[in-house]
Amino acid sequence: MNKKKDQDIHYIYVIDPLIRSFLGHYFNYASSIYRAAVKAGLDFRLLTNTECDPGISEKLPTRSIFAKDEVFRVFGIKLFKLAGLHRPFKRLREWVKACRELDRPDGMVFVDNCVAIELLLFALALFVEKKVLSPVFIVMMRIYYYNPSTNRWKKETIILQLALYLLRKASNSKRIHLVSDSELLASRFGQLTIEPIHTVPIPHTHIGPGENNKKSSTRLRFAYLGHGDYYKGITFLADAIHELNAAGYLNRMEFFIQCYQSRTHDARIDMALNGLRHLNAKGVEVVEEPLDVHNYDLQMVRADVLLFPYLIDRGESTSGPFTEALALAKPVIVSAQTWASQQLEKFDGGGVICQSGSSKSLAQAMMEVSNHYAELAQKAEKARSNWTAFHNANNFIDTLISVSVSENGGSIQKREIEFEEPGRKGRP
């Protein structure tokens, strides 16, 4: 860290409205930033909402800035949400209050995981707040409303465009920078704004080998981990396992499938998981509950191969488990035309790319990995060093500092999408 950076940046605050528990990668993301910030000599604070698990404040310096978004009633009648929030005007006042309190100019505020309406309220708060002494605001562009399979933007994009317009106007008097951790998303968001979008590393804590890395079976162990989302390809994975069973391949493989659904259950996912249970196969374990950090790490380490059969509908987004899999030098199976396949090719990682939305292609990919595992594992090990040299928390902090002291319109360039899509380029 050079002298100029040291003099300009003394703290980093992370605002994340979505952190509520230790599940998923929201907490892992923030805690990785915290450790790197402390190492860099920066003050750190996580700004979140009152719904946040109290245990998180024991792990990280935390302050609640948002109240619970409770259901709004008029004469006892429950009103509909407005663009995803029950009380958007109350939330706007909270954003304005937060921006007024962030009056130290010698730091940066990293705004993460804002849906379109949340980003609009943040932009409005910045736009109406006239204080000159304000930190550098670095806004992560992660949640988007474009469907690559149909080449169309969703209706929520109107809100997102308005938010980006207000952020651009506010940047006339405040230091605001846009970033993304996916080159594909950076290019996609570039269709909505003339502001530059910089690609930053992913800071996730890399899981160490651990003492439980010894194989207890001669079978190749495949793992699918995460939230139950149809667009992550769980139903196609279930069909592929049935195809492998019919082909007599299951006696060479075992599967750990964790797929929890936190809200309304998807009937397609329920049917797929029930079908796997009815196989009564010794080598197929299905878990529908969330895993705590220890057990998640354990399953990551025990797996020989990690599965990411995502549909291209969400393929431009990054993946926490994929990031950790490459850091552990695990061979992977990923869908074509996704961020994961782009990264696998870019870093020459060990893995196989299958066709998105095809159980037959996925089954063939698993057979290929089974037949060439030693070669793929060696390739994954070689790719690990380059992957972790870029994607780590220290590099994340250094990149944010570089962005924060740069000028908009400077050397930060929009990245172009590296694969061609069928049909027209999507524009709202």
Secondary structure as the mmCIF struct_conf table of DSSP 4:
data_model
#
loop_
_struct_conf.conf_type_id
_struct_conf.id
_struct_conf.beg_label_comp_id
_struct_conf.beg_label_asym_id
_struct_conf.beg_label_seq_id
_struct_conf.end_label_comp_id
_struct_conf.end_label_asym_id
_struct_conf.end_label_seq_id
HELX_RH_AL_P HELX_RH_AL_P1 LYS A 3 ASP A 8
STRN STRN1 TYR A 11 ILE A 15
TURN_TY1_P TURN_TY1_P1 PRO A 17 LEU A 18
BEND BEND1 SER A 21 LEU A 23
TURN_TY1_P TURN_TY1_P2 GLY A 24 HIS A 25
HELX_RH_AL_P HELX_RH_AL_P2 TYR A 26 LYS A 39
TURN_TY1_P TURN_TY1_P3 ALA A 40 GLY A 41
STRN STRN2 ASP A 43 ASN A 49
TURN_TY1_P TURN_TY1_P4 THR A 50 GLU A 51
BEND BEND2 CYS A 52 CYS A 52
HELX_RH_AL_P HELX_RH_AL_P3 PRO A 54 LYS A 59
BEND BEND3 LEU A 60 LEU A 60
STRN STRN3 THR A 62 PHE A 66
HELX_LH_PP_P HELX_LH_PP_P1 GLU A 70 PHE A 72
STRN STRN4 ARG A 73 VAL A 74
TURN_TY1_P TURN_TY1_P5 PHE A 75 GLY A 76
STRN STRN5 ILE A 77 LYS A 78
HELX_LH_PP_P HELX_LH_PP_P2 LEU A 79 LYS A 81
STRN STRN6 LEU A 82 LEU A 82
TURN_TY1_P TURN_TY1_P6 ALA A 83 GLY A 84
STRN STRN7 LEU A 85 LEU A 85
BEND BEND4 HIS A 86 HIS A 86
HELX_RH_AL_P HELX_RH_AL_P4 PRO A 88 GLU A 101
TURN_TY1_P TURN_TY1_P7 PRO A 105 ASP A 106
STRN STRN8 GLY A 107 VAL A 111
HELX_RH_AL_P HELX_RH_AL_P5 ALA A 116 VAL A 128
BEND BEND5 VAL A 132 VAL A 132
STRN STRN9 VAL A 136 MET A 140
STRN STRN10 TYR A 146 ASN A 147
TURN_TY1_P TURN_TY1_P8 PRO A 148 ASN A 151
STRN STRN11 ARG A 152 TRP A 153
TURN_TY1_P TURN_TY1_P9 LYS A 155 GLU A 156
HELX_RH_AL_P HELX_RH_AL_P6 THR A 157 ALA A 170
TURN_TY1_P TURN_TY1_P10 SER A 171 SER A 173
BEND BEND6 LYS A 174 LYS A 174
STRN STRN12 ILE A 176 SER A 180
BEND BEND7 ASP A 181 ASP A 181
HELX_RH_AL_P HELX_RH_AL_P7 GLU A 183 PHE A 189
TURN_TY1_P TURN_TY1_P11 GLY A 190 LEU A 192
BEND BEND8 ILE A 194 GLU A 195
STRN STRN13 ILE A 197 THR A 199
HELX_LH_PP_P HELX_LH_PP_P3 THR A 205 GLY A 208
TURN_TY1_P TURN_TY1_P12 GLU A 211 ASN A 212
BEND BEND9 LYS A 214 LYS A 214
BEND BEND10 SER A 216 SER A 216
BEND BEND11 THR A 218 ARG A 219
STRN STRN14 LEU A 220 TYR A 224
BEND BEND12 GLY A 226 GLY A 226
STRN STRN15 HIS A 227 HIS A 227
HELX_RH_3T_P HELX_RH_3T_P1 TYR A 230 LYS A 232
TURN_TY1_P TURN_TY1_P13 GLY A 233 GLY A 233
HELX_RH_AL_P HELX_RH_AL_P8 ILE A 234 ALA A 246
TURN_TY1_P TURN_TY1_P14 ALA A 247 GLY A 248
HELX_RH_3T_P HELX_RH_3T_P2 LEU A 250 ARG A 252
STRN STRN16 MET A 253 GLN A 258
STRN STRN17 TYR A 260 TYR A 260
BEND BEND13 ARG A 263 THR A 264
HELX_LH_PP_P HELX_LH_PP_P4 HIS A 265 ASP A 266
HELX_RH_AL_P HELX_RH_AL_P9 ALA A 267 ARG A 277
TURN_TY1_P TURN_TY1_P15 HIS A 278 LEU A 279
TURN_TY1_P TURN_TY1_P16 LYS A 282 GLY A 283
STRN STRN18 VAL A 284 VAL A 287
BEND BEND14 GLU A 289 GLU A 289
HELX_LH_PP_P HELX_LH_PP_P5 PRO A 290 ASP A 292
HELX_RH_AL_P HELX_RH_AL_P10 VAL A 293 ARG A 302
BEND BEND15 ASP A 304 ASP A 304
STRN STRN19 VAL A 305 PHE A 308
HELX_RH_3T_P HELX_RH_3T_P3 ILE A 312 ARG A 314
TURN_TY1_P TURN_TY1_P17 GLY A 315 GLU A 316
BEND BEND16 SER A 317 SER A 317
HELX_RH_AL_P HELX_RH_AL_P11 GLY A 320 ALA A 327
TURN_TY1_P TURN_TY1_P18 LEU A 328 ALA A 329
STRN STRN20 VAL A 332 SER A 335
BEND BEND17 ALA A 336 THR A 338
HELX_RH_AL_P HELX_RH_AL_P12 TRP A 339 LYS A 346
TURN_TY1_P TURN_TY1_P19 PHE A 347 ASP A 348
BEND BEND18 GLY A 350 GLY A 350
STRN STRN21 GLY A 351 CYS A 354
TURN_TY1_P TURN_TY1_P20 SER A 356 GLY A 357
HELX_RH_AL_P HELX_RH_AL_P13 SER A 359 ASN A 371
TURN_TY1_P TURN_TY1_P21 HIS A 372 HIS A 372
HELX_RH_AL_P HELX_RH_AL_P14 TYR A 373 PHE A 390
BEND BEND19 HIS A 391 ASN A 392
HELX_RH_AL_P HELX_RH_AL_P15 ALA A 393 SER A 404
TURN_TY1_P TURN_TY1_P22 VAL A 405 VAL A 405
BEND BEND20 SER A 406 SER A 406
HELX_LH_PP_P HELX_LH_PP_P6 GLU A 407 GLU A 407
TURN_TY1_P TURN_TY1_P23 ASN A 408 GLY A 409
BEND BEND21 GLY A 410 SER A 411
HELX_LH_PP_P HELX_LH_PP_P7 LYS A 414 ILE A 417
BEND BEND22 GLU A 418 PHE A 419
BEND BEND23 PRO A 422 ARG A 424
HELX_LH_PP_P HELX_LH_PP_P8 LYS A 425 GLY A 426
#
